[in-house]
């Protein structure tokens, strides 16, 4: 598989944060509201950072691949 289960869980958490941020911004529905200007964008940014981290995270390889090669 391309990703591990930890990658998928982290990716889901990031997408959930992004959706939560946009929902909070929509619920307040004010252009100059405190939540719309400060809280929701931080939640959305954190969600995007977590999504990028989930995509780029790679498990370290176990074992030494050089031992299995033939001479």
Buried (B, 14 or more C-beta within 10 A) or exposed (E): EEBEEEBEEBBEBBBEBBEBBBEBBEEBEEEEEEBBEEBBEEBBEBBBEBBEEBBEEEEEEEEEEEEEEEE
